[in-house]
Amino acid sequence: MLPPARLLSLILCLLPWLAQAQFVPISAADLRDKIRGGFLGQLLGDLNGLAHEMKYIAEPGQVMAYTPALPEGAWTDDDTDFEWVYVVAMQKSGAIPIANPRISDLWKAHINRRFWCANEYARQLMDLGIDPPFTGKPAFNPWSDFNISGQFVSETFGLMSPGMPQTAARLGLHYTHVSIDGEPAQATQLFTTMIATAFFTSDLDRILDAGAAAVDPHSVIRQIVSEVRAWRRQYPRDWQATRRLIKEKYTHYNGAERDRNGHELNTAAVIGALLYGQGDYIQTSLAAFNFGWDADNNAATACTVIGVIKGYRWMMNQGWNIVDRYRNTSRDEMPGDETITRYADRIVDLAERNILDNGGRKVGGGYRIRTQEPANFEKLQLPAAQVTTLRDTLRYEIEAGIARNSDGRQSARSAYMAICLDLAPAFHERYPAQWARAIAALSGYPKLMQLLFFPRVPNGERLRQKALAAGLTPPAKQEPVWK
């Protein structure tokens, strides 16, 4: 027990913090309603949006009518099934967040198909023995500096952090850093904060203000939010004009993969959909579909926000044909009898734990949540500075893995990281025999070799040139990495 004088001193230190802390009540029924509503909104946006995915690139869509429906229930898609793996594991273990080596174990056990781009690359790095967050560093993963996984693998962490945007951003980053970094990490903070904020306000301006406050002021994401809001004020009834301005400003690759799957256009589309949807669920969905690009993911994120605001009861009272099923079509060794409501209620359980872990209390039939002000949790780091930090941090480990003639995987891992961090020439010269063995070991990972030598992105081409210079031989032909 603390001495009285020490206890008094501690209380005096805590008084300013306690005075600033704001506790907001929410009933257990309302918490469940909002989480279920947000999750159903995400599912509808994602799965009903698949018909519009990548369809509207040069020009916007012209979808005029839409009735949300899941007549055969929902099914696993990458907008929700990465998070499903995490949610089930968190619920079983009680760990929020899950340790990074354990995340690799979860991917190896459950996530082996139906992934693309940054996530596909991250999965192959895990087989090489590279764990998160290194799997999401641009130096090692050529997709990670622009991919929208920072958006579509983030919504659940906003749902499990009601009124706690800083916690939402921190948790979201922990899980999205598996495959992304840089500007996409700012998108994680933007959208998790907006979802967490929507539990206690329906004012979209306040929700967008909160999201902007969570983003590094020097980031492109912050600029995008500001510009789209300004264009909406300039063209309040002409979403096509705003869409045209977004395309002109943020199309940098002539409609290539980075323009389809990149954070700039798709972040702008989500903000545009929310602004022109004006809080109406149908209109928000239509706007997300018609803004285009990666429309299903954009509709999922925007409709998560509106689903939290509207709630599950409201959504189910609309007469939409929703079958309560979440069918597993893609994730190994995961439940085969999941339902939409059971998945959502897993998030409810985690939200309760999160509320209590962050200073909230369970009171009667509800909770008193210690709310947080939105804030930027992670600043934007320049790529060159990050490479320097990684090189300084990992150089000894990489060199040891080559010089000691370690086992095949350790040797291959060291060779790959040396290539990425521009250490290959020095180690090749210093340890020629060991380097040759390390390169041979790395060549024994055919899936990674496919991704390394058949790049479709600028960083991928730069990495391919480094790999060739280091002595790697390209595969004879391009083949699918997963079937």
Stockholm file with secondary structure:
# STOCKHOLM 1.0

chainA/1-483         MLPPARLLSLILCLLPWLAQAQFVPISAADLRDKIRGGFLGQLLGDLNGLAHEMKYIAEPGQVMAYTPALPEGAWTDDDTDFEWVYVVAMQKSGAIPIANPRISDLWKAHINRRFWCANEYARQLMDLGIDPPFTGKPAFNPWSDFNISGQFVSETFGLMSPGMPQTAARLGLHYTHVSIDGEPAQATQLFTTMIATAFFTSDLDRILDAGAAAVDPHSVIRQIVSEVRAWRRQYPRDWQATRRLIKEKYTHYNGAERDRNGHELNTAAVIGALLYGQGDYIQTSLAAFNFGWDADNNAATACTVIGVIKGYRWMMNQGWNIVDRYRNTSRDEMPGDETITRYADRIVDLAERNILDNGGRKVGGGYRIRTQEPANFEKLQLPAAQVTTLRDTLRYEIEAGIARNSDGRQSARSAYMAICLDLAPAFHERYPAQWARAIAALSGYPKLMQLLFFPRVPNGERLRQKALAAGLTPPAKQEPVWK
#=GR chainA/1-483 SS CCCHHHHHHHHHHHHHHHHHCEEEEEEHHHHHHHHHHHHHHHHHHHHHHGGGTTTCSSSCCCCCCCCCCBTTCEECCTTTHHHHHHHHHHHHHCCSSCCHHHHHHHHHHHCCSSCCHHHHHHHHHHHTTCCTTGGGCTTTCTTTTTBTHHHHTTHHHHHTSTTCHHHHHHHHHHHHTTTCCSHHHHHHHHHHHHHHHTTSCCCHHHHHHHHHHTSCTTSHHHHHHHHHHHHHHHSTTCHHHHHHHHHHHHCCSTTSHHHHHBHHHHHHHHHHHHHHHTTCHHHHHHHHHHHCSSHHHHHHHHHHHHHHHHCHHHHHTTTCCBCCCEECSSCTTSCSSCCHHHHHHHHHHHHHHHHHHTTCEEETTEEEEEECCCCCCSCCCCHHHHHHHHHHHHHHHHHHHHHTTCCHHHHHHHHHHHHHTTCHHHHHHHCHHHHHHHHHHHHTCHHHHHHHHSCCSHHHHHHHHHHHHHTCCCCSSCCCSCC
#=GC SS_cons         CCCHHHHHHHHHHHHHHHHHCEEEEEEHHHHHHHHHHHHHHHHHHHHHHGGGTTTCSSSCCCCCCCCCCBTTCEECCTTTHHHHHHHHHHHHHCCSSCCHHHHHHHHHHHCCSSCCHHHHHHHHHHHTTCCTTGGGCTTTCTTTTTBTHHHHTTHHHHHTSTTCHHHHHHHHHHHHTTTCCSHHHHHHHHHHHHHHHTTSCCCHHHHHHHHHHTSCTTSHHHHHHHHHHHHHHHSTTCHHHHHHHHHHHHCCSTTSHHHHHBHHHHHHHHHHHHHHHTTCHHHHHHHHHHHCSSHHHHHHHHHHHHHHHHCHHHHHTTTCCBCCCEECSSCTTSCSSCCHHHHHHHHHHHHHHHHHHTTCEEETTEEEEEECCCCCCSCCCCHHHHHHHHHHHHHHHHHHHHHTTCCHHHHHHHHHHHHHTTCHHHHHHHCHHHHHHHHHHHHTCHHHHHHHHSCCSHHHHHHHHHHHHHTCCCCSSCCCSCC
//
